[in-house]
Amino acid sequence: NAGVTQTPKFQVLKTGQSMTLQCAQDMNHNSMYWYRQDPGMGLRLIYYSASEGTTDKGEVPNGYNVSRLNKREFSLRLESAAPSQTSVYFCASSTPGGRQPQHFGDGTRLSIL
Amino acid sequence: QQQVKQSPQSLIVQKGGIPIINCAYENTAFDYFPWYQQFPGKGPALLIAIRPDVSEKKEGRFTISFNKSAKQFSLHIMDSQPGDSATYFCAARPGNNRKLIWGLGTSLAVNP
């Protein structure tokens, strides 16, 4: 049972570089989410996708883009990385219905120098 | 603005103690209140959840108490163990929305 798989687990970038964080789930969930976690800031929603083909902005979308490639995969792209985007990024998925739990991956630890 | 206020930020208890983590909210449209547990290096995982028509829910050593009139809910961990050391997040769901509104988290340390 893989659940939610995120790649890479760690990454160091230079300011201005771009990269894509990958997320895939094998639970046949319709909804997928990208969060960032910073010390003392809790979990902040960047983007989410209620179903394949749809994406919506969350609380902190600036500087990010997403692609819902298919039902399984939801990627997060940093076009021009900034030091303020140094964070731990979590992908999550859930079935439809707001009371269904969100299942999280183990995160991508991203440092931008 | 913080729609779900969680306290304390950190908590240290001795093994066997009963740590209590509190959350307060303002939006009366919230209708689902989950708690998530996160171990270092891992993503959060659902621990226990409650609906506002229930005042208390127990699952093993974990209990949620819910006070609808005060718009507060809390997590109690009975007979706490060092393995319970983790960060705990409360959250709330506004109505028929898939998104969750998260508290800022409580770092719990249970000393042996």
gemmi code that builds the backbone of each chain (N, CA, C; Angstrom):
import gemmi

chains = {
    "A": [
        ("ASN", (0.836, -1.205, 0.000), (0.000, 0.000, 0.000), (0.866, 1.247, 0.000)),
        ("ALA", (1.051, 1.857, -1.192), (1.923, 3.020, -1.274), (1.218, 4.254, -0.740)),
        ("GLY", (-0.094, 4.420, -1.009), (-0.798, 5.600, -0.530), (-0.459, 6.794, -1.402)),
        ("VAL", (0.111, 7.833, -0.790), (0.507, 9.042, -1.495), (2.034, 9.087, -1.565)),
        ("THR", (2.558, 9.150, -2.763), (4.000, 9.148, -2.964), (4.456, 10.491, -3.507)),
        ("GLN", (5.424, 11.088, -2.837), (5.971, 12.373, -3.271), (7.430, 12.209, -3.674)),
        ("THR", (7.796, 12.850, -4.769), (9.193, 12.891, -5.192), (9.559, 14.290, -5.651)),
        ("PRO", (10.805, 14.731, -5.381), (11.805, 14.046, -4.559), (11.514, 14.226, -3.072)),
        ("LYS", (12.298, 13.599, -2.232), (12.148, 13.790, -0.787), (12.898, 15.018, -0.302)),
        ("PHE", (14.000, 15.322, -0.934), (14.816, 16.487, -0.581), (15.270, 17.166, -1.872)),
        ("GLN", (15.418, 18.483, -1.831), (15.922, 19.212, -2.984), (16.483, 20.540, -2.532)),
        ("VAL", (17.623, 20.907, -3.094), (18.208, 22.220, -2.868), (18.255, 22.934, -4.208)),
        ("LEU", (17.746, 24.134, -4.249), (17.719, 24.926, -5.467), (18.420, 26.254, -5.240)),
        ("LYS", (18.823, 26.875, -6.324), (19.308, 28.244, -6.260), (18.161, 29.180, -6.616)),
        ("THR", (18.200, 30.373, -6.093), (17.190, 31.374, -6.416), (17.071, 31.520, -7.927)),
        ("GLY", (15.831, 31.498, -8.419), (15.589, 31.666, -9.838), (15.442, 30.368, -10.614)),
        ("GLN", (15.888, 29.267, -10.021), (15.720, 27.974, -10.693), (14.271, 27.533, -10.626)),
        ("SER", (13.918, 26.631, -11.509), (12.564, 26.085, -11.508), (12.617, 24.596, -11.209)),
        ("MET", (11.516, 24.086, -10.695), (11.418, 22.651, -10.499), (9.965, 22.264, -10.298)),
        ("THR", (9.713, 20.979, -10.491), (8.378, 20.421, -10.319), (8.408, 19.350, -9.244)),
        ("LEU", (7.506, 19.493, -8.296), (7.318, 18.474, -7.269), (6.221, 17.523, -7.746)),
        ("GLN", (6.513, 16.236, -7.636), (5.584, 15.241, -8.135), (4.809, 14.587, -6.994)),
        ("CYS", (3.563, 14.252, -7.268), (2.727, 13.554, -6.298), (1.848, 12.560, -7.036)),
        ("ALA", (1.776, 11.357, -6.513), (0.906, 10.342, -7.093), (0.231, 9.563, -5.970)),
        ("GLN", (-1.045, 9.246, -6.185), (-1.785, 8.451, -5.193), (-2.411, 7.244, -5.880)),
        ("ASP", (-2.480, 6.154, -5.129), (-3.001, 4.905, -5.691), (-4.280, 4.474, -4.985)),
        ("MET", (-5.012, 5.414, -4.402), (-6.222, 5.098, -3.645), (-7.493, 5.452, -4.411)),
        ("ASN", (-7.343, 5.826, -5.671), (-8.482, 6.190, -6.522), (-9.260, 7.385, -5.968)),
        ("HIS", (-8.527, 8.299, -5.320), (-9.166, 9.480, -4.770), (-9.393, 10.528, -5.847)),
        ("ASN", (-10.514, 11.235, -5.716), (-10.796, 12.303, -6.668), (-10.086, 13.603, -6.324)),
        ("SER", (-10.002, 13.915, -5.041), (-9.485, 15.216, -4.613), (-8.018, 15.116, -4.199)),
        ("MET", (-7.252, 16.137, -4.595), (-5.839, 16.186, -4.233), (-5.469, 17.608, -3.834)),
        ("TYR", (-4.450, 17.730, -2.985), (-4.107, 18.998, -2.352), (-2.585, 19.153, -2.288)),
        ("TRP", (-2.142, 20.405, -2.353), (-0.753, 20.738, -2.047), (-0.735, 21.736, -0.898)),
        ("TYR", (0.067, 21.405, 0.131), (0.258, 22.267, 1.296), (1.749, 22.592, 1.434)),
        ("ARG", (2.005, 23.687, 2.135), (3.350, 23.931, 2.614), (3.294, 24.050, 4.134)),
        ("GLN", (4.354, 23.583, 4.783), (4.427, 23.627, 6.236), (5.688, 24.354, 6.654)),
        ("ASP", (5.511, 25.413, 7.400), (6.622, 26.212, 7.908), (6.520, 26.291, 9.431)),
        ("PRO", (7.635, 26.394, 10.133), (7.600, 26.440, 11.604), (6.670, 27.536, 12.113)),
        ("GLY", (5.767, 27.165, 13.006), (4.856, 28.131, 13.596), (3.725, 28.593, 12.706)),
        ("MET", (3.680, 28.064, 11.474), (2.661, 28.519, 10.518), (1.624, 27.438, 10.222)),
        ("GLY", (1.804, 26.277, 10.758), (0.857, 25.201, 10.498), (0.915, 24.744, 9.049)),
        ("LEU", (-0.201, 24.251, 8.550), (-0.315, 23.782, 7.168), (-1.091, 24.834, 6.378)),
        ("ARG", (-0.528, 25.278, 5.294), (-1.200, 26.265, 4.454), (-1.443, 25.681, 3.070)),
        ("LEU", (-2.685, 25.777, 2.627), (-3.083, 25.193, 1.350), (-2.592, 26.069, 0.202)),
        ("ILE", (-1.900, 25.459, -0.736), (-1.382, 26.200, -1.897), (-2.392, 26.108, -3.042)),
        ("TYR", (-2.700, 24.913, -3.452), (-3.675, 24.639, -4.501), (-4.378, 23.326, -4.161)),
        ("TYR", (-5.554, 23.157, -4.712), (-6.200, 21.861, -4.612), (-6.942, 21.556, -5.906)),
        ("SER", (-7.240, 20.279, -6.061), (-7.950, 19.805, -7.240), (-9.100, 18.923, -6.767)),
        ("ALA", (-10.316, 19.392, -6.953), (-11.474, 18.636, -6.488), (-11.668, 17.361, -7.313)),
        ("SER", (-11.299, 17.411, -8.568), (-11.425, 16.228, -9.427), (-10.506, 16.413, -10.629)),
        ("GLU", (-10.321, 15.351, -11.372), (-9.469, 15.410, -12.562), (-9.952, 16.517, -13.484)),
        ("GLY", (-9.037, 17.357, -13.911), (-9.381, 18.420, -14.832), (-9.714, 19.741, -14.178)),
        ("THR", (-9.767, 19.797, -12.849), (-10.066, 21.050, -12.158), (-8.996, 21.351, -11.122)),
        ("THR", (-8.662, 22.635, -11.011), (-7.744, 23.085, -9.964), (-8.226, 24.430, -9.435)),
        ("ASP", (-7.961, 24.682, -8.173), (-8.359, 25.948, -7.561), (-7.275, 26.433, -6.616)),
        ("LYS", (-7.205, 27.761, -6.486), (-6.210, 28.350, -5.593), (-6.608, 28.134, -4.138)),
        ("GLY", (-5.576, 27.963, -3.318), (-5.778, 27.895, -1.887), (-5.409, 29.207, -1.235)),
        ("GLU", (-4.821, 29.085, -0.064), (-4.500, 30.262, 0.746), (-3.266, 31.012, 0.256)),
        ("VAL", (-2.256, 30.276, -0.258), (-0.970, 30.889, -0.624), (-0.516, 30.436, -2.011)),
        ("PRO", (-1.224, 30.779, -3.083), (-0.892, 30.255, -4.429), (0.208, 31.011, -5.172)),
        ("ASN", (0.546, 32.216, -4.726), (1.480, 33.035, -5.491), (2.848, 32.375, -5.604)),
        ("GLY", (3.363, 32.332, -6.838), (4.670, 31.738, -7.087), (4.624, 30.267, -7.447)),
        ("TYR", (3.424, 29.704, -7.496), (3.252, 28.282, -7.776), (2.258, 28.066, -8.911)),
        ("ASN", (2.432, 26.955, -9.617), (1.448, 26.473, -10.567), (1.257, 24.984, -10.341)),
        ("VAL", (0.098, 24.481, -10.732), (-0.177, 23.055, -10.558), (-0.725, 22.472, -11.842)),
        ("SER", (-0.594, 21.161, -11.928), (-1.183, 20.415, -13.039), (-1.787, 19.130, -12.489)),
        ("ARG", (-3.066, 18.913, -12.794), (-3.686, 17.626, -12.450), (-3.566, 16.778, -13.717)),
        ("LEU", (-2.520, 15.992, -13.779), (-2.167, 15.276, -14.995), (-3.195, 14.202, -15.327)),
        ("ASN", (-3.695, 13.542, -14.331), (-4.723, 12.507, -14.460), (-5.278, 12.297, -13.062)),
        ("LYS", (-6.086, 11.279, -12.860), (-6.687, 11.103, -11.554), (-5.630, 10.817, -10.485)),
        ("ARG", (-4.535, 10.159, -10.859), (-3.524, 9.739, -9.900), (-2.528, 10.829, -9.540)),
        ("GLU", (-2.246, 11.730, -10.480), (-1.074, 12.596, -10.323), (-1.431, 14.072, -10.259)),
        ("PHE", (-0.754, 14.775, -9.360), (-0.980, 16.209, -9.161), (0.378, 16.823, -8.882)),
        ("SER", (0.874, 17.649, -9.794), (2.221, 18.189, -9.647), (2.181, 19.669, -9.277)),
        ("LEU", (3.236, 20.099, -8.599), (3.377, 21.497, -8.167), (4.661, 22.044, -8.768)),
        ("ARG", (4.569, 23.180, -9.446), (5.739, 23.751, -10.117), (6.089, 25.115, -9.540)),
        ("LEU", (7.381, 25.270, -9.274), (7.929, 26.563, -8.913), (8.651, 27.080, -10.143)),
        ("GLU", (8.172, 28.146, -10.736), (8.750, 28.648, -11.990), (10.071, 29.379, -11.762)),
        ("SER", (10.135, 30.161, -10.705), (11.344, 30.923, -10.393), (11.468, 30.938, -8.869)),
        ("ALA", (12.199, 29.968, -8.352), (12.227, 29.757, -6.914), (12.804, 30.959, -6.165)),
        ("ALA", (12.211, 31.236, -4.996), (12.662, 32.317, -4.126), (12.948, 31.740, -2.745)),
        ("PRO", (13.858, 32.358, -1.994), (14.160, 31.850, -0.645), (12.922, 31.716, 0.239)),
        ("SER", (11.907, 32.557, 0.025), (10.679, 32.484, 0.826), (9.894, 31.205, 0.568)),
        ("GLN", (10.255, 30.486, -0.473), (9.585, 29.228, -0.785), (10.296, 28.025, -0.160)),
        ("THR", (11.340, 28.284, 0.617), (11.962, 27.219, 1.407), (10.938, 26.702, 2.398)),
        ("SER", (10.654, 25.414, 2.337), (9.560, 24.869, 3.146), (9.543, 23.356, 3.011)),
        ("VAL", (8.629, 22.742, 3.741), (8.308, 21.340, 3.526), (6.958, 21.304, 2.826)),
        ("TYR", (6.914, 20.617, 1.698), (5.706, 20.568, 0.892), (5.050, 19.200, 1.022)),
        ("PHE", (3.747, 19.216, 1.316), (2.993, 17.987, 1.454), (1.891, 17.925, 0.402)),
        ("CYS", (1.746, 16.749, -0.163), (0.633, 16.442, -1.045), (-0.340, 15.570, -0.261)),
        ("ALA", (-1.628, 15.738, -0.498), (-2.639, 14.924, 0.167), (-3.733, 14.576, -0.831)),
        ("SER", (-4.493, 13.539, -0.510), (-5.620, 13.174, -1.353), (-6.775, 12.727, -0.477)),
        ("SER", (-7.978, 12.765, -1.026), (-9.152, 12.311, -0.288), (-10.249, 11.916, -1.263)),
        ("THR", (-11.192, 11.127, -0.764), (-12.371, 10.797, -1.562), (-13.345, 11.969, -1.501)),
        ("PRO", (-14.331, 12.018, -2.364), (-15.334, 13.082, -2.277), (-16.077, 13.023, -0.952)),
        ("GLY", (-16.589, 14.150, -0.540), (-17.255, 14.173, 0.759), (-16.340, 14.821, 1.763)),
        ("GLY", (-16.789, 15.913, 2.350), (-15.886, 16.680, 3.181), (-15.434, 15.992, 4.442)),
        ("ARG", (-16.130, 14.936, 4.884), (-15.746, 14.288, 6.125), (-14.812, 13.115, 5.907)),
        ("GLN", (-14.346, 12.969, 4.690), (-13.367, 11.924, 4.431), (-11.976, 12.436, 4.782)),
        ("PRO", (-11.147, 11.596, 5.397), (-9.821, 12.049, 5.802), (-8.939, 12.360, 4.607)),
        ("GLN", (-8.056, 13.305, 4.804), (-7.029, 13.577, 3.822), (-5.826, 12.679, 4.158)),
        ("HIS", (-5.324, 11.993, 3.128), (-4.163, 11.117, 3.282), (-2.942, 11.854, 2.741)),
        ("PHE", (-1.934, 11.966, 3.573), (-0.756, 12.761, 3.226), (0.424, 11.894, 2.807)),
        ("GLY", (1.239, 12.448, 1.906), (2.546, 11.868, 1.643), (3.521, 12.289, 2.734)),
        ("ASP", (4.766, 11.860, 2.605), (5.772, 12.157, 3.618), (6.524, 13.455, 3.362)),
        ("GLY", (6.173, 14.165, 2.338), (6.708, 15.499, 2.148), (7.945, 15.597, 1.279)),
        ("THR", (8.148, 16.787, 0.738), (9.382, 17.154, 0.032), (9.984, 18.325, 0.778)),
        ("ARG", (11.227, 18.149, 1.220), (11.924, 19.211, 1.948), (12.735, 20.013, 0.950)),
        ("LEU", (12.338, 21.247, 0.732), (12.904, 22.090, -0.321), (13.632, 23.278, 0.301)),
        ("SER", (14.888, 23.437, -0.061), (15.686, 24.586, 0.385), (16.092, 25.408, -0.831)),
        ("ILE", (15.891, 26.706, -0.730), (16.237, 27.591, -1.837), (17.263, 28.593, -1.345)),
        ("LEU", (18.415, 28.562, -1.972), (19.538, 29.383, -1.506), (19.637, 30.696, -2.276)),
    ],
    "B": [
        ("GLN", (-6.324, 35.819, 8.572), (-6.756, 35.702, 9.960), (-6.879, 34.237, 10.314)),
        ("GLN", (-6.616, 33.949, 11.586), (-6.626, 32.573, 12.040), (-8.048, 32.187, 12.394)),
        ("GLN", (-8.652, 31.291, 11.632), (-10.040, 30.930, 11.893), (-10.164, 29.827, 12.923)),
        ("VAL", (-9.103, 29.058, 13.116), (-9.063, 28.031, 14.147), (-7.825, 28.308, 15.003)),
        ("LYS", (-8.088, 28.649, 16.252), (-6.998, 29.013, 17.159), (-6.676, 27.835, 18.069)),
        ("GLN", (-5.439, 27.380, 18.013), (-5.010, 26.191, 18.743), (-4.017, 26.582, 19.832)),
        ("SER", (-4.174, 25.960, 20.999), (-3.253, 26.219, 22.110), (-3.114, 24.963, 22.964)),
        ("PRO", (-1.987, 24.775, 23.637), (-0.788, 25.616, 23.578), (0.037, 25.307, 22.339)),
        ("GLN", (1.057, 26.069, 22.098), (1.957, 25.836, 20.975), (2.831, 24.616, 21.236)),
        ("SER", (3.212, 24.429, 22.490), (4.004, 23.262, 22.855), (3.614, 22.809, 24.251)),
        ("LEU", (3.872, 21.534, 24.511), (3.406, 20.916, 25.743), (4.355, 19.783, 26.121)),
        ("ILE", (4.740, 19.757, 27.391), (5.587, 18.672, 27.884), (4.885, 18.028, 29.066)),
        ("VAL", (4.721, 16.709, 29.025), (4.098, 15.975, 30.125), (4.955, 14.759, 30.446)),
        ("GLN", (4.717, 14.216, 31.630), (5.371, 12.972, 32.015), (4.523, 11.799, 31.548)),
        ("LYS", (5.172, 10.700, 31.337), (4.468, 9.467, 30.973), (3.332, 9.217, 31.943)),
        ("GLY", (2.167, 8.882, 31.404), (0.986, 8.644, 32.219), (0.133, 9.878, 32.440)),
        ("GLY", (0.657, 11.052, 32.125), (-0.095, 12.285, 32.267), (-1.182, 12.407, 31.199)),
        ("ILE", (-2.007, 13.439, 31.330), (-3.125, 13.642, 30.388), (-2.950, 15.005, 29.725)),
        ("PRO", (-2.235, 15.048, 28.598), (-2.116, 16.331, 27.891), (-3.455, 16.721, 27.283)),
        ("ILE", (-3.751, 18.002, 27.313), (-4.978, 18.535, 26.745), (-4.605, 19.646, 25.767)),
        ("ILE", (-5.110, 19.541, 24.555), (-4.876, 20.540, 23.513), (-6.220, 21.144, 23.149)),
        ("ASN", (-6.262, 22.454, 23.095), (-7.520, 23.153, 22.892), (-7.568, 23.874, 21.547)),
        ("CYS", (-8.758, 23.920, 20.970), (-8.976, 24.683, 19.744), (-10.280, 25.466, 19.859)),
        ("ALA", (-10.277, 26.662, 19.303), (-11.462, 27.517, 19.315), (-11.719, 28.020, 17.905)),
        ("TYR", (-12.981, 28.227, 17.570), (-13.332, 28.686, 16.234), (-14.441, 29.714, 16.337)),
        ("GLU", (-14.641, 30.460, 15.245), (-15.685, 31.479, 15.208), (-16.805, 31.134, 14.234)),
        ("ASN", (-16.446, 30.451, 13.154), (-17.401, 30.218, 12.078), (-18.395, 29.115, 12.442)),
        ("THR", (-19.648, 29.467, 12.623), (-20.647, 28.477, 13.026), (-21.012, 27.543, 11.873)),
        ("ALA", (-20.508, 27.800, 10.684), (-20.756, 26.907, 9.554), (-19.848, 25.680, 9.563)),
        ("PHE", (-18.848, 25.679, 10.421), (-17.971, 24.498, 10.506), (-18.803, 23.304, 10.966)),
        ("ASP", (-18.642, 22.160, 10.286), (-19.472, 21.014, 10.651), (-18.688, 19.721, 10.798)),
        ("TYR", (-17.383, 19.817, 10.850), (-16.561, 18.610, 10.969), (-15.235, 19.044, 11.545)),
        ("PHE", (-14.791, 18.342, 12.600), (-13.617, 18.778, 13.353), (-12.671, 17.594, 13.543)),
        ("PRO", (-11.682, 17.455, 12.661), (-10.720, 16.366, 12.804), (-9.459, 16.796, 13.556)),
        ("TRP", (-8.801, 15.819, 14.114), (-7.471, 16.010, 14.690), (-6.496, 15.123, 13.903)),
        ("TYR", (-5.358, 15.716, 13.570), (-4.319, 14.988, 12.870), (-3.061, 14.913, 13.742)),
        ("GLN", (-2.339, 13.810, 13.586), (-1.097, 13.567, 14.327), (0.041, 13.495, 13.333)),
        ("GLN", (1.136, 14.170, 13.632), (2.272, 14.168, 12.716), (3.552, 13.833, 13.469)),
        ("PHE", (4.227, 12.776, 13.029), (5.533, 12.414, 13.576), (6.632, 13.062, 12.724)),
        ("PRO", (7.798, 13.300, 13.325), (8.885, 13.947, 12.571), (9.210, 13.204, 11.286)),
        ("GLY", (9.327, 13.944, 10.210), (9.680, 13.363, 8.922), (8.531, 12.698, 8.190)),
        ("LYS", (7.344, 12.806, 8.741), (6.170, 12.167, 8.135), (5.088, 13.201, 7.876)),
        ("GLY", (4.125, 12.838, 7.043), (2.977, 13.684, 6.848), (1.953, 13.485, 7.960)),
        ("PRO", (1.049, 14.454, 8.134), (-0.010, 14.283, 9.136), (-0.907, 13.102, 8.785)),
        ("ALA", (-1.480, 12.504, 9.819), (-2.408, 11.392, 9.632), (-3.610, 11.614, 10.537)),
        ("LEU", (-4.806, 11.303, 10.017), (-6.017, 11.493, 10.805), (-5.970, 10.635, 12.058)),
        ("LEU", (-6.251, 11.278, 13.206), (-6.243, 10.591, 14.487), (-7.668, 10.285, 14.941)),
        ("ILE", (-8.507, 11.296, 14.951), (-9.888, 11.172, 15.433), (-10.638, 12.411, 14.954)),
        ("ALA", (-11.956, 12.272, 14.775), (-12.738, 13.407, 14.295), (-14.102, 13.389, 14.967)),
        ("ILE", (-14.748, 14.563, 14.985), (-16.054, 14.680, 15.638), (-16.949, 15.597, 14.834)),
        ("ARG", (-18.259, 15.367, 14.921), (-19.253, 16.249, 14.330), (-19.870, 17.090, 15.445)),
        ("PRO", (-20.437, 18.241, 15.129), (-20.935, 19.145, 16.177), (-22.181, 18.657, 16.898)),
        ("ASP", (-22.803, 17.568, 16.427), (-23.974, 17.058, 17.134), (-23.592, 16.046, 18.214)),
        ("VAL", (-22.295, 15.885, 18.448), (-21.780, 14.957, 19.448), (-20.908, 15.739, 20.417)),
        ("SER", (-21.030, 15.495, 21.723), (-20.257, 16.263, 22.699), (-18.922, 15.602, 23.044)),
        ("GLU", (-18.816, 14.299, 22.789), (-17.572, 13.613, 23.125), (-17.421, 12.385, 22.243)),
        ("LYS", (-16.172, 12.105, 21.868), (-15.876, 10.903, 21.101), (-14.562, 10.327, 21.586)),
        ("LYS", (-14.561, 9.019, 21.826), (-13.355, 8.339, 22.305), (-12.902, 7.303, 21.299)),
        ("GLU", (-11.593, 7.239, 21.091), (-10.999, 6.163, 20.317), (-9.718, 5.766, 21.024)),
        ("GLY", (-9.804, 4.660, 21.734), (-8.656, 4.220, 22.516), (-8.328, 5.217, 23.613)),
        ("ARG", (-7.105, 5.690, 23.640), (-6.691, 6.650, 24.679), (-6.966, 8.096, 24.274)),
        ("PHE", (-7.512, 8.313, 23.094), (-7.732, 9.666, 22.585), (-9.210, 10.025, 22.679)),
        ("THR", (-9.494, 11.215, 23.210), (-10.862, 11.692, 23.375), (-10.969, 13.114, 22.864)),
        ("ILE", (-12.010, 13.370, 22.072), (-12.344, 14.737, 21.694), (-13.541, 15.160, 22.537)),
        ("SER", (-13.429, 16.341, 23.147), (-14.568, 16.964, 23.817), (-14.988, 18.169, 22.993)),
        ("PHE", (-16.277, 18.306, 22.764), (-16.779, 19.371, 21.887), (-17.817, 20.193, 22.637)),
        ("ASN", (-17.633, 21.508, 22.656), (-18.566, 22.426, 23.295), (-19.084, 23.379, 22.237)),
        ("LYS", (-20.273, 23.076, 21.699), (-20.804, 23.844, 20.571), (-21.110, 25.284, 20.980)),
        ("SER", (-21.672, 25.484, 22.162), (-22.055, 26.839, 22.568), (-20.824, 27.728, 22.758)),
        ("ALA", (-19.743, 27.153, 23.238), (-18.505, 27.908, 23.425), (-17.644, 27.932, 22.176)),
        ("LYS", (-18.019, 27.171, 21.174), (-17.241, 27.049, 19.930), (-15.802, 26.642, 20.239)),
        ("GLN", (-15.690, 25.582, 21.016), (-14.378, 25.075, 21.398), (-14.392, 23.547, 21.329)),
        ("PHE", (-13.245, 22.983, 21.024), (-13.093, 21.540, 21.091), (-11.670, 21.227, 21.529)),
        ("SER", (-11.513, 20.089, 22.161), (-10.215, 19.768, 22.726), (-9.898, 18.282, 22.574)),
        ("LEU", (-8.610, 18.004, 22.569), (-8.105, 16.631, 22.482), (-7.457, 16.278, 23.821)),
        ("HIS", (-7.887, 15.157, 24.380), (-7.279, 14.636, 25.609), (-6.598, 13.312, 25.261)),
        ("ILE", (-5.409, 13.118, 25.788), (-4.702, 11.853, 25.587), (-4.529, 11.198, 26.961)),
        ("MET", (-5.273, 10.124, 27.174), (-5.211, 9.432, 28.460), (-3.951, 8.573, 28.533)),
        ("ASP", (-3.384, 8.462, 29.758), (-2.221, 7.594, 29.977), (-1.181, 7.802, 28.877)),
        ("SER", (-0.735, 9.019, 28.689), (0.160, 9.343, 27.573), (1.470, 8.555, 27.654)),
        ("GLN", (1.989, 8.231, 26.484), (3.201, 7.429, 26.339), (4.244, 8.197, 25.526)),
        ("PRO", (5.525, 7.874, 25.707), (6.545, 8.550, 24.892), (6.280, 8.449, 23.394)),
        ("GLY", (5.658, 7.367, 22.963), (5.318, 7.201, 21.548), (4.255, 8.157, 21.063)),
        ("ASP", (3.593, 8.868, 21.972), (2.601, 9.878, 21.582), (3.268, 11.210, 21.262)),
        ("SER", (4.570, 11.306, 21.500), (5.293, 12.549, 21.195), (5.203, 12.828, 19.699)),
        ("ALA", (4.608, 13.960, 19.370), (4.307, 14.291, 17.971), (3.747, 15.710, 17.942)),
        ("THR", (3.465, 16.177, 16.747), (2.747, 17.439, 16.589), (1.298, 17.119, 16.276)),
        ("TYR", (0.399, 17.808, 16.950), (-1.034, 17.569, 16.781), (-1.683, 18.814, 16.184)),
        ("PHE", (-2.493, 18.592, 15.167), (-3.204, 19.680, 14.504), (-4.706, 19.463, 14.661)),
        ("CYS", (-5.422, 20.507, 15.065), (-6.869, 20.483, 14.934), (-7.227, 21.148, 13.610)),
        ("ALA", (-8.404, 20.865, 13.137), (-8.869, 21.448, 11.883), (-10.387, 21.534, 11.925)),
        ("ALA", (-10.929, 22.278, 10.977), (-12.384, 22.406, 10.869), (-12.751, 22.550, 9.408)),
        ("ARG", (-13.910, 22.025, 9.063), (-14.373, 22.103, 7.683), (-15.574, 23.019, 7.619)),
        ("PRO", (-15.519, 24.030, 6.732), (-16.659, 24.941, 6.605), (-17.716, 24.380, 5.675)),
        ("GLY", (-18.795, 23.918, 6.214), (-19.916, 23.484, 5.415), (-19.567, 22.377, 4.458)),
        ("ASN", (-20.051, 22.492, 3.231), (-19.903, 21.431, 2.249), (-18.644, 21.615, 1.411)),
        ("ASN", (-17.583, 22.008, 2.049), (-16.329, 22.345, 1.382), (-15.302, 21.256, 1.649)),
        ("ARG", (-14.552, 20.871, 0.624), (-13.532, 19.849, 0.841), (-12.320, 20.384, 1.590)),
        ("LYS", (-12.119, 21.690, 1.584), (-10.935, 22.247, 2.213), (-11.094, 22.230, 3.725)),
        ("LEU", (-9.965, 22.094, 4.418), (-9.940, 22.170, 5.865), (-9.257, 23.467, 6.293)),
        ("ILE", (-9.728, 24.026, 7.393), (-9.074, 25.168, 8.030), (-8.277, 24.598, 9.205)),
        ("TRP", (-6.954, 24.839, 9.204), (-6.063, 24.177, 10.160), (-5.658, 25.104, 11.296)),
        ("GLY", (-5.528, 24.522, 12.501), (-4.835, 25.205, 13.581), (-3.340, 25.187, 13.309)),
        ("LEU", (-2.589, 25.922, 14.118), (-1.151, 26.044, 13.877), (-0.336, 24.892, 14.444)),
        ("GLY", (-0.963, 24.014, 15.200), (-0.263, 22.837, 15.698), (0.241, 22.974, 17.122)),
        ("THR", (0.329, 21.824, 17.796), (0.882, 21.736, 19.147), (1.938, 20.643, 19.163)),
        ("SER", (3.137, 21.010, 19.572), (4.211, 20.034, 19.682), (4.174, 19.415, 21.079)),
        ("LEU", (3.888, 18.117, 21.131), (3.771, 17.405, 22.403), (4.994, 16.526, 22.639)),
        ("ALA", (5.572, 16.638, 23.808), (6.664, 15.749, 24.232), (6.217, 15.030, 25.495)),
        ("VAL", (6.271, 13.697, 25.456), (5.936, 12.888, 26.627), (7.236, 12.284, 27.141)),
        ("ASN", (7.647, 12.724, 28.312), (8.905, 12.237, 28.885), (8.723, 10.891, 29.576)),
        ("PRO", (9.707, 10.002, 29.450), (9.589, 8.662, 30.041), (9.536, 8.702, 31.567)),
    ],
}
model = gemmi.Model(1)
for chain_id, residues in chains.items():
    chain = gemmi.Chain(chain_id)
    for i, (resn, *xyz) in enumerate(residues, 1):
        res = gemmi.Residue()
        res.name, res.seqid = resn, gemmi.SeqId(i, " ")
        for name, pos in zip(("N", "CA", "C"), xyz):
            atom = gemmi.Atom()
            atom.name, atom.element = name, gemmi.Element(name[0])
            atom.pos, atom.b_iso = gemmi.Position(*pos), 0.0
            res.add_atom(atom)
        chain.add_residue(res)
    model.add_chain(chain)
structure = gemmi.Structure()
structure.add_model(model)
structure.setup_entities()
